[in-house]
Amino acid sequence: LLTERKTISLPGCFLQMLFFYYLGTCTLFHMAVMSVDRYVAICHPLHYTAIMNNRFCLQLILSCWAVSFLLMFPPTIMTVQLPFCGPNVMNHFYCDASLLLQLSCTDTGLIEELMFVI
């Protein structure tokens, strides 16, 4: 956006897609961790400091990052390995997985199902 170029390389597109989905998934897991925190605070107020100590909070956040990465990395790698033919032009603001799958020359049914399940 700063350089006003209207093109992005294919590796740059894959990297943008990975970070977009990774950070979005991470946000959802962080919301789940916040709800666990509120549940413990409301249902077990006297045990809250013993349950939600610094070590447990760090484990929850690290598990959010790890699970998000493990969920988003395989579909991205599978998309990277697809052959792309023809004009690789997308008329969109950012690289989306469904748009990249449309540009592929092969069957992408397995990747689409995997992304749907995730």
N, C-alpha and C positions, 0 to 999 in steps of 0.2 A: 504494500500500500504506500509506503514511503517513497519508493523509487518510481512509482506509477507504471511499472512494467505490467503487461497484461498476460504474461506467460509464467509458467512454473514448470520446472523439470519434473520428470516422472519420479525420481528418487525424492525430490522435495515434496511432491504430492503424497507419496507414501508416508514420509515422516510426519507431515501435517496431519494425515488421517490417523496415524498411530497415536500422536499426542492428543488429538481431539477426542477420540474414543477412550483413550486411557484416562485422561483427566475427567471426562464425564462419568466414567464408571467409578473412578475414585471418589467423586463427589457423592454418588449414591451410597457407596459403602460408608463414607464418613457420616452421612445422615443416619444410617443404621446404627453406627457406633454412638452417635449422640442420643438416639432413642434408648439404647441400652443404658447409657449414663443416667438419663432421666428416670428410667424404670427403676434402677437401683436406688436413686435418690428418693423416689416417692415410696416404693414398696419396702425398702430396707434402710430407713434413714439413720438408724443407730449403727449400722454396719457399713455405711457408705465409705468412710475413710479407710476401712480395712479392705474392702473389696476393690475400690477404685483408687488404688495407689499409683504412684508414678510408673512403676514397672509394668503394671497391667495396662495402663493407658498407652504406653509406648508400644506394647505388644499389639494392641488393637489397631493403632495407626499403621504400624509396619505391616500388619496382616492385610489391611485395606490396600496399601500400595502393592503388596506382593500378589494378592488375588486379582486385583485389577490388571496388573501386568500379565499374569498367567492367562487371564481370560481374553485379553485383547491381542496378545502377541501372535498366537497361532493363525487366526484369520488374516491378519496383516501379512504374515510370512507367506501364507497360501496365495494371497492376492498378488504379492510381489513376484511370485514364481510364474504367474500366468503370462502367456504370450500376448502382446498387444500389436495389432496391425491396423493399417489405415491411418487416417488423420486423427491423432490423439488430441482432439480439441473438445473442451468442455466449456459450455457457456454458463458457468456458475462461479460463485464467489469463493468457494473453498472446495477442496477435494473430498468427495464423499465416496464411500465404499460402493454404493449402488451405481454411481456414475462410472467408477473405474471398472466394475464388473461388466457394464454395458459395452465398454471399449474393447473387451477381451475377445479373442477369436475362438475360444474354446467354450465348452460347457462349464458353467459356474454354479450349477445346482447344489453341489456339496457345500461350497463356501457360503452360498445364500442360506442354506438350511442351518449351517453351523452358526452363522451370525444371528439368525432368527432365534435359535435356542438360547444363545448367550444373552 
